Amino acid sequence: MFLTDDDIFSSAFCENSGKLINVHLFALAAKYYSLSNLGVCTPLEDVLEALKGDSEGAAGIKPDEFMNNKKSHEVQVMSELVDSIANYCGIKQVIDIGSGKGYLSSFLSMQYNLKVYGIDSSSSNTNGAHERNRKLKKHWRAYQSRGKESLKSRSLEMANDRPVEHELNCKTINEELLNNANSLQNQGQVIIQDVVPSCGFTEMAALETNTETEADFVSGTQSHETKLSEEVLAVLNVLPVDAVEDFSSSHCNCGELCEEEKVQRKMTSLKTKARKTSESNLYLPLTSCITAETELSDIITDLEDCMMVGLHTCGDLAANTLRIFTAKPEIKAVCNVGCCYHLLSEQFENQEECHDQIWGFPMCQYLKDKGWCCGRNARMSACLLPTESLFYRAVLQVIIEEIYGVTKSDRHVGKTFSKSSSFVDYVRRSLKKLELDDSKLPDSCIMDYYEKYKDRMNELEAFNMLKVVLAPCIEVLILLDRLCYLKEQENIAWSGLVKLFDPVKSPRCYAVIALKNQPCS
């Protein structure tokens, strides 16, 4: 049976009271208006195919070795798309807005050799990004060690399989190669250490030279030219293309070099040092609050043609990212995944309208002309929170009203639930955040409130499930508003919504993507 939109909604709610009377029809209506059902999204595979051109995907590091499963999935999928867009637009600079601890930024710089500026308003997040790079360095030491041990083991196995009459020759070749490697090791460390700053690769050269010599031994060749094993090639994919110099001529006796060759080598060395100075950072975390009026050139001194990205940018930051993208000619593309819709500012939510303020919703002229408003309750419904967290928050509100007489506060308890070991701990942490005296509230009193309302947990569970059903509809409205805003701009060549992540792993899975018109060559 086919139902029209009006039929579905009129049957789900009571005509007189407006209360929900048919949960099944309510769920059908919500599904009907979800992005997956409306057919407005562009498949990720189609986008990657259109952007592919002649580029080849990078192989190498796997983020799941130093990120949790959710973050690893998000970073791996999004970074592949960002790299494809960057290649398509012919750009090497990426600006990661709301970069947090730099998961996406560092992976883009290491895996795809992109110069990334990660901007976050929190200095603790920026410091965390630096700290994370330090820890990543340790991770790569272990990765390198495993690679060397694996290669040595295979080298010995291959050597044991050789005929007895060749043992002496093999020993001579191996000793000679190892001696040459020792003479090169210090050079390799100097060359690479300055090129890759904070991504954890300063010990790469020692691994490179050792594995080169062992690879030569395994292959049985007597050539002294540099040869990299497959394991090292996989790791070197994360380095700049010019980060490793060819050592093939390093075996020559320096005393036998002609004056012309000495001068040429000196000039090459000076150019290398100059290049290292100009490329001293592939990933640079910065602390700054981004608004729609932000001048990126004030933050990034070497701003060039680039693209903007954002992985789960909160509230208005997603909208401001799109506004900056459309306003700045240097920014050629944008890929943004938003979140925290409850933190959006709304132009028509309050009666007192501020004409000078730039709002997070609505963005497009169509909804502005209609004076459209979601409201905080609707935006909160788009937030997917655990039922126990909602229960803690609801009981806390009762405590605050009855014990402290507070019905409204400008302060927020934030992510206190995830840091709390019990309900008592949650209440005490929250009261401190709200600057309320918890000394007047004994533990027994807190638990009395918990016991009083715990039987209503089932009601809250049902209410939360209705929110989960409704959430995609609210998200549709917000995302289509952003897409319509981009469609209204004259300098946009293409824009679309793409389901980027597996929603089971990452519920906020939709990306707003746009590319500007390319100038005629």
Disulfide bonds with the S-S distance in Angstrom:
none
